[in-house]
Amino acid sequence: MSLMAYTANLGVNQQLYLENQGTQTLISLNSSNAGQQQRQSISLTTGNWTVPPTLFTTKFGFVLQLDTDKRQYFIQIQANGINTLNNAPSLNNAETVPLQEIADSAPQNSNKIEFEPMQPMNKMKMGNMSMSMNPMEMRMGNMSMKMGKKVKSTSTKRFCTQCGHPVNKSDRFCSSCGHQLKD
Ligand SMILES: [Zn+2]
């Protein structure tokens, strides 16, 4: 999608800027009076322009006609305000104001780099490695590591003194080799 943007000179000291950004229409009026710059902008949800906008000069001021995929809009543009008109004004004898198209010089996405919001560091998974916080725990394959909360000490576990097989505290004999365990 290319950028749809136009400018128009509404007189010596007034310039209008129109842009269709997605479904938004941005209307900006820049005025300079006695060296003072004034700018008023509005953004309207209009939908996508289907044709370039038309600007009329009427006895009520400037009226912008927008044809979008939603409907037709008439927007009155005056130095003291930009307003959407509820009813279509009579534009039969109205003159149009030429609009200059602003060339889409740069690729549109070049100035719209969006960063993915950082995921909160609670859980992380990578292949067979996973990590979670509070308490911190890390798993890698069948290896795991815990930090933070009290972790049951592995020293309470018993191992067979003969073959090294883990045994329960209550066991009297090793389940692996049958070695008699001492209390
Ligand atoms: Zn054993």
Backbone and ligand atoms as CSV (ligand in chain L), in Angstrom:
chain,resi,resn,atom,element,x,y,z
A,1,MET,N,N,0.855,-1.188,0.000
A,1,MET,CA,C,0.000,0.000,0.000
A,1,MET,C,C,0.889,1.234,0.000
A,2,SER,N,N,0.591,2.153,-0.884
A,2,SER,CA,C,1.397,3.369,-0.917
A,2,SER,C,C,0.741,4.439,-0.067
A,3,LEU,N,N,1.520,5.383,0.290
A,3,LEU,CA,C,1.056,6.485,1.125
A,3,LEU,C,C,0.153,7.375,0.286
A,4,MET,N,N,-0.993,7.732,0.863
A,4,MET,CA,C,-1.885,8.668,0.201
A,4,MET,C,C,-1.831,9.968,0.976
A,5,ALA,N,N,-1.188,10.958,0.403
A,5,ALA,CA,C,-1.058,12.237,1.103
A,5,ALA,C,C,-1.096,13.369,0.090
A,6,TYR,N,N,-1.748,14.441,0.494
A,6,TYR,CA,C,-1.909,15.588,-0.390
A,6,TYR,C,C,-1.729,16.872,0.407
A,7,THR,N,N,-1.308,17.888,-0.301
A,7,THR,CA,C,-1.279,19.215,0.306
A,7,THR,C,C,-2.048,20.162,-0.603
A,8,ALA,N,N,-2.514,21.249,-0.007
A,8,ALA,CA,C,-3.198,22.280,-0.784
A,8,ALA,C,C,-2.923,23.622,-0.129
A,9,ASN,N,N,-2.746,24.608,-0.963
A,9,ASN,CA,C,-2.584,25.959,-0.436
A,9,ASN,C,C,-3.958,26.617,-0.388
A,10,LEU,N,N,-4.350,27.025,0.810
A,10,LEU,CA,C,-5.670,27.625,0.980
A,10,LEU,C,C,-5.574,29.140,1.013
A,11,GLY,N,N,-4.526,29.660,0.535
A,11,GLY,CA,C,-4.309,31.094,0.610
A,11,GLY,C,C,-2.843,31.320,0.871
A,12,VAL,N,N,-2.500,32.553,1.069
A,12,VAL,CA,C,-1.078,32.867,1.227
A,12,VAL,C,C,-0.522,32.242,2.496
A,13,ASN,N,N,-1.329,32.254,3.531
A,13,ASN,CA,C,-0.794,31.861,4.839
A,13,ASN,C,C,-1.349,30.538,5.364
A,14,GLN,N,N,-2.026,29.819,4.524
A,14,GLN,CA,C,-2.621,28.589,5.029
A,14,GLN,C,C,-2.300,27.424,4.115
A,15,GLN,N,N,-1.888,26.349,4.750
A,15,GLN,CA,C,-1.624,25.141,3.980
A,15,GLN,C,C,-2.304,23.957,4.647
A,16,LEU,N,N,-2.922,23.170,3.802
A,16,LEU,CA,C,-3.649,22.007,4.291
A,16,LEU,C,C,-2.849,20.753,3.967
A,17,TYR,N,N,-2.864,19.827,4.883
A,17,TYR,CA,C,-2.196,18.549,4.664
A,17,TYR,C,C,-3.182,17.428,4.944
A,18,LEU,N,N,-3.305,16.523,3.995
A,18,LEU,CA,C,-4.253,15.407,4.124
A,18,LEU,C,C,-3.506,14.103,3.971
A,19,GLU,N,N,-3.841,13.172,4.813
A,19,GLU,CA,C,-3.179,11.878,4.694
A,19,GLU,C,C,-4.123,10.762,5.112
A,20,ASN,N,N,-4.066,9.674,4.388
A,20,ASN,CA,C,-4.837,8.483,4.744
A,20,ASN,C,C,-3.865,7.432,5.268
A,21,GLN,N,N,-3.964,7.197,6.557
A,21,GLN,CA,C,-3.083,6.218,7.213
A,21,GLN,C,C,-3.949,5.066,7.661
A,22,GLY,N,N,-3.940,4.001,6.924
A,22,GLY,CA,C,-4.831,2.896,7.277
A,22,GLY,C,C,-6.264,3.362,7.154
A,23,THR,N,N,-7.008,3.244,8.241
A,23,THR,CA,C,-8.393,3.695,8.206
A,23,THR,C,C,-8.542,5.107,8.775
A,24,GLN,N,N,-7.416,5.747,9.070
A,24,GLN,CA,C,-7.448,7.087,9.643
A,24,GLN,C,C,-7.180,8.132,8.566
A,25,THR,N,N,-7.920,9.212,8.652
A,25,THR,CA,C,-7.617,10.364,7.812
A,25,THR,C,C,-7.092,11.464,8.712
A,26,LEU,N,N,-5.910,11.920,8.380
A,26,LEU,CA,C,-5.288,12.985,9.147
A,26,LEU,C,C,-5.449,14.283,8.367
A,27,ILE,N,N,-6.005,15.273,9.017
A,27,ILE,CA,C,-6.175,16.586,8.401
A,27,ILE,C,C,-5.430,17.586,9.260
A,28,SER,N,N,-4.541,18.298,8.627
A,28,SER,CA,C,-3.725,19.246,9.364
A,28,SER,C,C,-3.740,20.570,8.633
A,29,LEU,N,N,-3.995,21.618,9.375
A,29,LEU,CA,C,-4.056,22.952,8.779
A,29,LEU,C,C,-2.992,23.824,9.436
A,30,ASN,N,N,-2.086,24.281,8.625
A,30,ASN,CA,C,-1.020,25.148,9.124
A,30,ASN,C,C,-1.304,26.579,8.683
A,31,SER,N,N,-1.329,27.453,9.647
A,31,SER,CA,C,-1.555,28.858,9.339
A,31,SER,C,C,-0.419,29.678,9.900
A,32,SER,N,N,-0.078,30.715,9.202
A,32,SER,CA,C,0.896,31.651,9.781
A,32,SER,C,C,0.305,33.047,9.720
A,33,ASN,N,N,0.262,33.651,10.869
A,33,ASN,CA,C,-0.291,34.990,10.998
A,33,ASN,C,C,0.705,35.878,11.695
A,34,ALA,N,N,1.124,36.923,11.003
A,34,ALA,CA,C,2.097,37.860,11.573
A,34,ALA,C,C,3.293,37.113,12.150
A,35,GLY,N,N,3.782,36.172,11.391
A,35,GLY,CA,C,4.973,35.442,11.811
A,35,GLY,C,C,4.719,34.333,12.802
A,36,GLN,N,N,3.483,34.193,13.239
A,36,GLN,CA,C,3.179,33.141,14.213
A,36,GLN,C,C,2.610,31.916,13.494
A,37,GLN,N,N,3.185,30.783,13.817
A,37,GLN,CA,C,2.734,29.541,13.202
A,37,GLN,C,C,1.631,28.923,14.060
A,38,GLN,N,N,0.575,28.549,13.406
A,38,GLN,CA,C,-0.500,27.844,14.114
A,38,GLN,C,C,-0.789,26.575,13.362
A,39,ARG,N,N,-1.101,25.571,14.125
A,39,ARG,CA,C,-1.346,24.293,13.482
A,39,ARG,C,C,-2.475,23.595,14.199
A,40,GLN,N,N,-3.443,23.160,13.452
A,40,GLN,CA,C,-4.486,22.328,14.047
A,40,GLN,C,C,-4.616,21.059,13.220
A,41,SER,N,N,-4.705,19.972,13.942
A,41,SER,CA,C,-4.773,18.670,13.284
A,41,SER,C,C,-5.897,17.854,13.887
A,42,ILE,N,N,-6.551,17.107,13.057
A,42,ILE,CA,C,-7.496,16.132,13.582
A,42,ILE,C,C,-7.269,14.816,12.858
A,43,SER,N,N,-7.643,13.759,13.515
A,43,SER,CA,C,-7.544,12.433,12.938
A,43,SER,C,C,-8.927,11.791,13.029
A,44,LEU,N,N,-9.427,11.375,11.892
A,44,LEU,CA,C,-10.771,10.797,11.858
A,44,LEU,C,C,-10.708,9.357,11.379
A,45,THR,N,N,-11.561,8.526,11.948
A,45,THR,CA,C,-11.652,7.156,11.459
A,45,THR,C,C,-12.635,7.150,10.297
A,46,THR,N,N,-12.099,7.158,9.119
A,46,THR,CA,C,-12.941,7.265,7.923
A,46,THR,C,C,-12.954,6.008,7.089
A,47,GLY,N,N,-11.995,5.152,7.269
A,47,GLY,CA,C,-11.807,4.040,6.349
A,47,GLY,C,C,-10.796,4.448,5.288
A,48,ASN,N,N,-10.607,3.585,4.329
A,48,ASN,CA,C,-9.619,3.843,3.282
A,48,ASN,C,C,-10.216,4.678,2.164
A,49,TRP,N,N,-9.459,5.648,1.715
A,49,TRP,CA,C,-9.908,6.454,0.581
A,49,TRP,C,C,-10.015,5.549,-0.645
A,50,THR,N,N,-11.101,5.702,-1.359
A,50,THR,CA,C,-11.234,4.951,-2.611
A,50,THR,C,C,-10.803,5.792,-3.803
A,51,VAL,N,N,-10.928,7.101,-3.657
A,51,VAL,CA,C,-10.449,8.030,-4.692
A,51,VAL,C,C,-9.729,9.170,-3.973
A,52,PRO,N,N,-8.903,9.907,-4.675
A,52,PRO,CA,C,-8.274,11.059,-4.014
A,52,PRO,C,C,-9.332,12.036,-3.525
A,53,PRO,N,N,-9.081,12.685,-2.410
A,53,PRO,CA,C,-10.077,13.618,-1.871
A,53,PRO,C,C,-10.256,14.833,-2.782
A,54,THR,N,N,-11.388,15.474,-2.627
A,54,THR,CA,C,-11.660,16.692,-3.393
A,54,THR,C,C,-11.872,17.830,-2.411
A,55,LEU,N,N,-11.277,18.942,-2.710
A,55,LEU,CA,C,-11.416,20.106,-1.839
A,55,LEU,C,C,-12.171,21.202,-2.592
A,56,PHE,N,N,-13.241,21.673,-1.983
A,56,PHE,CA,C,-14.066,22.723,-2.584
A,56,PHE,C,C,-13.904,24.003,-1.779
A,57,THR,N,N,-14.041,25.098,-2.491
A,57,THR,CA,C,-14.113,26.364,-1.782
A,57,THR,C,C,-15.553,26.865,-1.919
A,58,THR,N,N,-16.166,27.052,-0.777
A,58,THR,CA,C,-17.581,27.439,-0.752
A,58,THR,C,C,-17.719,28.722,0.051
A,59,LYS,N,N,-18.950,29.196,0.086
A,59,LYS,CA,C,-19.165,30.403,0.890
A,59,LYS,C,C,-19.097,30.102,2.388
A,60,PHE,N,N,-19.108,28.825,2.733
A,60,PHE,CA,C,-18.974,28.442,4.148
A,60,PHE,C,C,-17.518,28.132,4.507
A,61,GLY,N,N,-16.658,28.384,3.563
A,61,GLY,CA,C,-15.261,28.018,3.799
A,61,GLY,C,C,-14.880,26.840,2.903
A,62,PHE,N,N,-13.818,26.199,3.254
A,62,PHE,CA,C,-13.368,25.054,2.464
A,62,PHE,C,C,-14.090,23.793,2.931
A,63,VAL,N,N,-14.487,23.000,1.960
A,63,VAL,CA,C,-15.144,21.730,2.291
A,63,VAL,C,C,-14.380,20.616,1.590
A,64,LEU,N,N,-14.014,19.646,2.385
A,64,LEU,CA,C,-13.273,18.503,1.863
A,64,LEU,C,C,-14.236,17.339,1.667
A,65,GLN,N,N,-14.169,16.754,0.501
A,65,GLN,CA,C,-14.992,15.568,0.250
A,65,GLN,C,C,-14.095,14.343,0.246
A,66,LEU,N,N,-14.476,13.385,1.088
A,66,LEU,CA,C,-13.720,12.136,1.174
A,66,LEU,C,C,-14.629,10.982,0.799
A,67,ASP,N,N,-14.196,10.198,-0.137
A,67,ASP,CA,C,-14.926,8.975,-0.480
A,67,ASP,C,C,-14.097,7.802,-0.018
A,68,THR,N,N,-14.650,7.048,0.921
A,68,THR,CA,C,-13.899,5.925,1.485
A,68,THR,C,C,-14.696,4.646,1.300
A,69,ASP,N,N,-14.074,3.561,1.693
A,69,ASP,CA,C,-14.774,2.273,1.583
A,69,ASP,C,C,-15.910,2.163,2.596
A,70,LYS,N,N,-16.026,3.160,3.476
A,70,LYS,CA,C,-17.130,3.159,4.429
A,70,LYS,C,C,-18.292,4.004,3.914
A,71,ARG,N,N,-17.993,5.268,3.657
A,71,ARG,CA,C,-19.026,6.152,3.153
A,71,ARG,C,C,-18.393,7.445,2.651
A,72,GLN,N,N,-19.252,8.414,2.386
A,72,GLN,CA,C,-18.756,9.699,1.922
A,72,GLN,C,C,-18.763,10.689,3.091
A,73,TYR,N,N,-17.712,11.453,3.177
A,73,TYR,CA,C,-17.593,12.431,4.264
A,73,TYR,C,C,-17.444,13.825,3.677
A,74,PHE,N,N,-18.026,14.780,4.380
A,74,PHE,CA,C,-17.789,16.185,4.061
A,74,PHE,C,C,-17.248,16.854,5.315
A,75,ILE,N,N,-16.121,17.480,5.153
A,75,ILE,CA,C,-15.451,18.076,6.306
A,75,ILE,C,C,-15.190,19.543,6.005
A,76,GLN,N,N,-15.692,20.359,6.895
A,76,GLN,CA,C,-15.512,21.798,6.746
A,76,GLN,C,C,-14.184,22.206,7.368
A,77,ILE,N,N,-13.425,22.946,6.598
A,77,ILE,CA,C,-12.108,23.360,7.081
A,77,ILE,C,C,-12.058,24.869,7.120
A,78,GLN,N,N,-11.960,25.389,8.309
A,78,GLN,CA,C,-11.884,26.829,8.505
A,78,GLN,C,C,-10.732,27.126,9.445
A,79,ALA,N,N,-10.317,28.363,9.419
A,79,ALA,CA,C,-9.186,28.746,10.273
A,79,ALA,C,C,-9.490,28.491,11.736
A,80,ASN,N,N,-10.775,28.579,12.097
A,80,ASN,CA,C,-11.106,28.405,13.514
A,80,ASN,C,C,-11.602,27.003,13.850
A,81,GLY,N,N,-11.483,26.081,12.909
A,81,GLY,CA,C,-11.884,24.724,13.270
A,81,GLY,C,C,-12.086,23.812,12.074
A,82,ILE,N,N,-11.925,22.532,12.318
A,82,ILE,CA,C,-12.154,21.505,11.299
A,82,ILE,C,C,-13.308,20.647,11.809
A,83,ASN,N,N,-14.391,20.588,11.069
A,83,ASN,CA,C,-15.576,19.878,11.551
A,83,ASN,C,C,-16.158,18.973,10.474
A,84,THR,N,N,-16.616,17.827,10.928
A,84,THR,CA,C,-17.316,16.931,10.010
A,84,THR,C,C,-18.751,17.424,9.857
A,85,LEU,N,N,-19.209,17.532,8.634
A,85,LEU,CA,C,-20.575,17.980,8.377
A,85,LEU,C,C,-21.499,16.770,8.339
A,86,ASN,N,N,-22.641,16.927,8.988
A,86,ASN,CA,C,-23.577,15.806,9.019
A,86,ASN,C,C,-24.316,15.646,7.688
A,87,ASN,N,N,-24.534,16.765,7.024
A,87,ASN,CA,C,-25.254,16.705,5.763
A,87,ASN,C,C,-24.373,17.197,4.620
A,88,ALA,N,N,-24.562,16.610,3.485
A,88,ALA,CA,C,-23.789,17.023,2.321
A,88,ALA,C,C,-24.163,18.447,1.944
A,89,PRO,N,N,-23.183,19.316,1.855
A,89,PRO,CA,C,-23.493,20.696,1.476
A,89,PRO,C,C,-23.724,20.803,-0.038
A,90,SER,N,N,-24.305,21.888,-0.432
A,90,SER,CA,C,-24.516,22.117,-1.860
A,90,SER,C,C,-23.195,22.530,-2.491
A,91,LEU,N,N,-22.721,21.700,-3.379
A,91,LEU,CA,C,-21.416,21.964,-3.977
A,91,LEU,C,C,-21.521,22.139,-5.486
A,92,ASN,N,N,-22.751,22.406,-5.944
A,92,ASN,CA,C,-22.956,22.471,-7.392
A,92,ASN,C,C,-22.110,23.551,-8.060
A,93,ASN,N,N,-22.072,24.701,-7.440
A,93,ASN,CA,C,-21.333,25.802,-8.061
A,93,ASN,C,C,-19.993,26.047,-7.378
A,94,ALA,N,N,-19.623,25.111,-6.523
A,94,ALA,CA,C,-18.378,25.313,-5.764
A,94,ALA,C,C,-17.169,25.012,-6.640
A,95,GLU,N,N,-16.156,25.803,-6.466
A,95,GLU,CA,C,-14.903,25.570,-7.195
A,95,GLU,C,C,-14.036,24.595,-6.413
A,96,THR,N,N,-13.234,23.874,-7.125
A,96,THR,CA,C,-12.324,22.952,-6.433
A,96,THR,C,C,-10.957,23.604,-6.272
A,97,VAL,N,N,-10.285,23.185,-5.258
A,97,VAL,CA,C,-8.928,23.664,-4.984
A,97,VAL,C,C,-7.970,22.548,-5.372
A,98,PRO,N,N,-6.989,22.840,-6.185
A,98,PRO,CA,C,-6.075,21.747,-6.582
A,98,PRO,C,C,-5.289,21.187,-5.401
A,99,LEU,N,N,-5.186,19.884,-5.411
A,99,LEU,CA,C,-4.417,19.188,-4.373
A,99,LEU,C,C,-3.134,18.650,-4.992
A,100,GLN,N,N,-2.062,18.819,-4.281
A,100,GLN,CA,C,-0.790,18.264,-4.763
A,100,GLN,C,C,-0.519,16.950,-4.058
A,101,GLU,N,N,-0.303,15.957,-4.856
A,101,GLU,CA,C,0.004,14.650,-4.273
A,101,GLU,C,C,1.438,14.644,-3.771
A,102,ILE,N,N,1.611,14.079,-2.598
A,102,ILE,CA,C,2.962,13.946,-2.049
A,102,ILE,C,C,3.480,12.584,-2.464
A,103,ALA,N,N,4.584,12.631,-3.157
A,103,ALA,CA,C,5.142,11.380,-3.678
A,103,ALA,C,C,5.575,10.480,-2.539
A,104,ASP,N,N,5.323,9.237,-2.747
A,104,ASP,CA,C,5.722,8.233,-1.756
A,104,ASP,C,C,7.189,7.895,-2.001
A,105,SER,N,N,8.050,8.728,-1.466
A,105,SER,CA,C,9.463,8.602,-1.808
A,105,SER,C,C,10.138,7.450,-1.078
A,106,ALA,N,N,9.746,7.256,0.162
A,106,ALA,CA,C,10.413,6.224,0.953
A,106,ALA,C,C,9.488,5.027,1.110
A,107,PRO,N,N,10.064,3.845,1.213
A,107,PRO,CA,C,9.212,2.680,1.496
A,107,PRO,C,C,8.463,2.908,2.797
A,108,GLN,N,N,7.210,2.557,2.755
A,108,GLN,CA,C,6.368,2.921,3.882
A,108,GLN,C,C,6.814,2.342,5.210
A,109,ASN,N,N,7.334,1.142,5.197
A,109,ASN,CA,C,7.651,0.536,6.494
A,109,ASN,C,C,9.012,0.967,7.028
A,110,SER,N,N,9.712,1.815,6.264
A,110,SER,CA,C,11.032,2.212,6.735
A,110,SER,C,C,10.953,3.142,7.945
A,111,ASN,N,N,9.851,3.910,8.029
A,111,ASN,CA,C,9.749,4.802,9.193
A,111,ASN,C,C,8.771,4.254,10.211
A,112,LYS,N,N,8.439,2.995,10.046
A,112,LYS,CA,C,7.484,2.414,10.979
A,112,LYS,C,C,8.039,1.126,11.539
A,113,ILE,N,N,9.128,1.243,12.233
A,113,ILE,CA,C,9.707,0.047,12.822
A,113,ILE,C,C,9.038,-0.175,14.166
A,114,GLU,N,N,8.393,-1.293,14.276
A,114,GLU,CA,C,7.713,-1.565,15.536
A,114,GLU,C,C,8.459,-2.646,16.292
A,115,PHE,N,N,8.661,-2.385,17.534
A,115,PHE,CA,C,9.345,-3.358,18.366
A,115,PHE,C,C,8.315,-4.183,19.120
A,116,GLU,N,N,8.558,-5.453,19.144
A,116,GLU,CA,C,7.712,-6.315,19.948
A,116,GLU,C,C,7.955,-5.978,21.412
A,117,PRO,N,N,6.891,-5.821,22.165
A,117,PRO,CA,C,7.120,-5.558,23.588
A,117,PRO,C,C,7.839,-6.747,24.217
A,118,MET,N,N,8.783,-6.440,25.098
A,118,MET,CA,C,9.551,-7.502,25.745
A,118,MET,C,C,8.621,-8.377,26.568
A,119,GLN,N,N,8.806,-9.649,26.416
A,119,GLN,CA,C,8.008,-10.564,27.219
A,119,GLN,C,C,8.532,-10.540,28.637
A,120,PRO,N,N,7.633,-10.513,29.590
A,120,PRO,CA,C,8.127,-10.557,30.970
A,120,PRO,C,C,8.941,-11.825,31.185
A,121,MET,N,N,10.074,-11.651,31.894
A,121,MET,CA,C,10.990,-12.778,32.069
A,121,MET,C,C,10.457,-13.755,33.100
A,122,ASN,N,N,9.378,-14.380,32.836
A,122,ASN,CA,C,8.883,-15.361,33.783
A,122,ASN,C,C,9.182,-16.767,33.307
A,123,LYS,N,N,8.894,-16.984,32.059
A,123,LYS,CA,C,9.146,-18.323,31.531
A,123,LYS,C,C,9.895,-18.208,30.228
A,124,MET,N,N,10.803,-19.063,30.045
A,124,MET,CA,C,11.599,-19.059,28.846
A,124,MET,C,C,11.768,-20.500,28.428
A,125,LYS,N,N,11.634,-20.748,27.142
A,125,LYS,CA,C,11.814,-22.119,26.688
A,125,LYS,C,C,12.655,-22.093,25.433
A,126,MET,N,N,13.532,-22.985,25.315
A,126,MET,CA,C,14.441,-23.024,24.195
A,126,MET,C,C,14.825,-24.465,23.995
A,127,GLY,N,N,14.284,-25.081,22.996
A,127,GLY,CA,C,14.596,-26.490,22.773
A,127,GLY,C,C,14.198,-27.299,23.986
A,128,ASN,N,N,15.115,-28.057,24.539
A,128,ASN,CA,C,14.785,-28.826,25.735
A,128,ASN,C,C,15.257,-28.111,26.985
A,129,MET,N,N,15.525,-26.776,26.830
A,129,MET,CA,C,15.946,-25.996,27.985
A,129,MET,C,C,14.796,-25.089,28.370
A,130,SER,N,N,14.444,-25.047,29.603
A,130,SER,CA,C,13.413,-24.112,30.027
A,130,SER,C,C,13.826,-23.465,31.327
A,131,MET,N,N,13.347,-22.231,31.502
A,131,MET,CA,C,13.767,-21.483,32.670
A,131,MET,C,C,12.546,-20.769,33.201
A,132,SER,N,N,12.340,-20.743,34.478
A,132,SER,CA,C,11.262,-19.956,35.041
A,132,SER,C,C,11.742,-19.277,36.304
A,133,MET,N,N,11.090,-18.128,36.571
A,133,MET,CA,C,11.509,-17.332,37.719
A,133,MET,C,C,10.534,-17.539,38.868
A,134,ASN,N,N,10.985,-17.170,40.058
A,134,ASN,CA,C,10.138,-17.148,41.267
A,134,ASN,C,C,9.474,-18.481,41.563
A,135,PRO,N,N,10.114,-19.464,42.097
A,135,PRO,CA,C,11.558,-19.485,42.294
A,135,PRO,C,C,12.259,-19.802,40.999
A,136,MET,N,N,13.477,-19.372,40.900
A,136,MET,CA,C,14.206,-19.612,39.674
A,136,MET,C,C,14.463,-21.101,39.502
A,137,GLU,N,N,14.152,-21.526,38.315
A,137,GLU,CA,C,14.298,-22.956,38.033
A,137,GLU,C,C,14.782,-23.100,36.606
A,138,MET,N,N,15.682,-23.988,36.413
A,138,MET,CA,C,16.202,-24.156,35.074
A,138,MET,C,C,16.225,-25.633,34.772
A,139,ARG,N,N,15.758,-25.959,33.613
A,139,ARG,CA,C,15.772,-27.360,33.202
A,139,ARG,C,C,16.495,-27.462,31.879
A,140,MET,N,N,17.223,-28.516,31.739
A,140,MET,CA,C,17.963,-28.723,30.515
A,140,MET,C,C,17.995,-30.211,30.308
A,141,GLY,N,N,17.191,-30.649,29.341
A,141,GLY,CA,C,17.091,-32.090,29.182
A,141,GLY,C,C,16.520,-32.678,30.444
A,142,ASN,N,N,17.226,-33.621,31.078
A,142,ASN,CA,C,16.720,-34.192,32.324
A,142,ASN,C,C,17.470,-33.653,33.530
A,143,MET,N,N,18.138,-32.509,33.324
A,143,MET,CA,C,18.867,-31.878,34.415
A,143,MET,C,C,18.070,-30.679,34.886
A,144,SER,N,N,17.969,-30.464,36.153
A,144,SER,CA,C,17.249,-29.288,36.613
A,144,SER,C,C,17.974,-28.624,37.748
A,145,MET,N,N,17.740,-27.326,37.869
A,145,MET,CA,C,18.438,-26.532,38.860
A,145,MET,C,C,17.404,-25.604,39.464
A,146,LYS,N,N,17.422,-25.469,40.757
A,146,LYS,CA,C,16.463,-24.589,41.410
A,146,LYS,C,C,17.198,-23.620,42.293
A,147,MET,N,N,16.659,-22.395,42.335
A,147,MET,CA,C,17.245,-21.401,43.222
A,147,MET,C,C,16.121,-20.623,43.871
A,148,GLY,N,N,16.418,-19.891,44.898
A,148,GLY,CA,C,15.409,-19.051,45.519
A,148,GLY,C,C,14.818,-19.760,46.704
A,149,LYS,N,N,13.657,-20.376,46.488
A,149,LYS,CA,C,13.005,-21.056,47.596
A,149,LYS,C,C,13.851,-22.227,48.082
A,150,LYS,N,N,13.621,-22.574,49.312
A,150,LYS,CA,C,14.393,-23.667,49.886
A,150,LYS,C,C,14.184,-24.941,49.079
A,151,VAL,N,N,15.254,-25.497,48.682
A,151,VAL,CA,C,15.197,-26.717,47.901
A,151,VAL,C,C,15.599,-27.858,48.825
A,152,LYS,N,N,14.858,-28.925,48.718
A,152,LYS,CA,C,15.185,-30.082,49.558
A,152,LYS,C,C,16.603,-30.519,49.280
A,153,SER,N,N,17.343,-30.576,50.303
A,153,SER,CA,C,18.745,-30.939,50.119
A,153,SER,C,C,18.847,-32.388,49.680
A,154,THR,N,N,19.704,-32.615,48.707
A,154,THR,CA,C,19.880,-33.983,48.223
A,154,THR,C,C,20.669,-34.821,49.222
A,155,SER,N,N,21.254,-34.162,50.260
A,155,SER,CA,C,22.084,-34.905,51.206
A,155,SER,C,C,21.245,-35.802,52.108
A,156,THR,N,N,19.919,-35.566,52.170
A,156,THR,CA,C,19.091,-36.436,52.992
A,156,THR,C,C,18.863,-37.762,52.301
A,157,LYS,N,N,19.120,-37.782,50.994
A,157,LYS,CA,C,18.954,-39.048,50.271
A,157,LYS,C,C,20.063,-40.010,50.641
A,158,ARG,N,N,19.720,-41.264,50.662
A,158,ARG,CA,C,20.739,-42.258,50.975
A,158,ARG,C,C,21.068,-43.054,49.732
A,159,PHE,N,N,22.246,-43.531,49.735
A,159,PHE,CA,C,22.680,-44.374,48.625
A,159,PHE,C,C,23.277,-45.650,49.200
A,160,CYS,N,N,23.104,-46.655,48.430
A,160,CYS,CA,C,23.667,-47.937,48.843
A,160,CYS,C,C,25.190,-47.814,48.927
A,161,THR,N,N,25.734,-48.211,50.034
A,161,THR,CA,C,27.186,-48.105,50.197
A,161,THR,C,C,27.925,-49.116,49.330
A,162,GLN,N,N,27.191,-50.104,48.841
A,162,GLN,CA,C,27.830,-51.139,48.028
A,162,GLN,C,C,27.838,-50.771,46.545
A,163,CYS,N,N,26.623,-50.425,46.033
A,163,CYS,CA,C,26.531,-50.180,44.593
A,163,CYS,C,C,26.190,-48.741,44.229
A,164,GLY,N,N,25.834,-47.911,45.191
A,164,GLY,CA,C,25.534,-46.515,44.911
A,164,GLY,C,C,24.124,-46.244,44.468
A,165,HIS,N,N,23.289,-47.258,44.443
A,165,HIS,CA,C,21.901,-47.091,44.047
A,165,HIS,C,C,21.162,-46.278,45.106
A,166,PRO,N,N,20.324,-45.304,44.672
A,166,PRO,CA,C,19.579,-44.537,45.688
A,166,PRO,C,C,18.592,-45.418,46.418
A,167,VAL,N,N,18.532,-45.253,47.713
A,167,VAL,CA,C,17.624,-46.063,48.533
A,167,VAL,C,C,16.830,-45.182,49.476
A,168,ASN,N,N,15.672,-45.658,49.880
A,168,ASN,CA,C,14.863,-44.918,50.835
A,168,ASN,C,C,15.439,-45.063,52.233
A,169,LYS,N,N,15.109,-44.033,53.044
A,169,LYS,CA,C,15.644,-44.018,54.406
A,169,LYS,C,C,15.184,-45.255,55.185
A,170,SER,N,N,13.945,-45.675,54.879
A,170,SER,CA,C,13.379,-46.799,55.631
A,170,SER,C,C,13.865,-48.154,55.127
A,171,ASP,N,N,14.485,-48.166,53.955
A,171,ASP,CA,C,14.911,-49.451,53.396
A,171,ASP,C,C,16.001,-50.096,54.262
A,172,ARG,N,N,15.850,-51.381,54.411
A,172,ARG,CA,C,16.885,-52.083,55.171
A,172,ARG,C,C,17.862,-52.775,54.230
A,173,PHE,N,N,17.349,-53.042,53.033
A,173,PHE,CA,C,18.222,-53.674,52.049
A,173,PHE,C,C,18.192,-52.873,50.756
A,174,CYS,N,N,19.265,-52.844,50.051
A,174,CYS,CA,C,19.311,-52.155,48.752
A,174,CYS,C,C,18.437,-52.903,47.778
A,175,SER,N,N,17.564,-52.133,47.074
A,175,SER,CA,C,16.654,-52.763,46.119
A,175,SER,C,C,17.389,-53.209,44.864
A,176,SER,N,N,18.611,-52.749,44.713
A,176,SER,CA,C,19.352,-53.090,43.508
A,176,SER,C,C,20.250,-54.303,43.702
A,177,CYS,N,N,21.048,-54.238,44.773
A,177,CYS,CA,C,22.012,-55.330,44.942
A,177,CYS,C,C,21.739,-56.185,46.177
A,178,GLY,N,N,20.787,-55.779,47.009
A,178,GLY,CA,C,20.434,-56.576,48.166
A,178,GLY,C,C,21.368,-56.389,49.347
A,179,HIS,N,N,22.286,-55.436,49.232
A,179,HIS,CA,C,23.221,-55.168,50.318
A,179,HIS,C,C,22.459,-54.702,51.553
A,180,GLN,N,N,22.821,-55.185,52.704
A,180,GLN,CA,C,22.152,-54.784,53.932
A,180,GLN,C,C,22.626,-53.393,54.318
A,181,LEU,N,N,21.613,-52.499,54.508
A,181,LEU,CA,C,21.942,-51.096,54.779
A,181,LEU,C,C,22.009,-50.868,56.273
A,182,LYS,N,N,22.943,-49.997,56.649
A,182,LYS,CA,C,23.069,-49.655,58.062
A,182,LYS,C,C,22.181,-48.461,58.360
A,183,ASP,N,N,21.658,-48.392,59.572
A,183,ASP,CA,C,20.790,-47.275,59.934
A,183,ASP,C,C,21.574,-45.982,60.063
L,1,ZN,ZN,ZN,23.271,-51.813,46.386
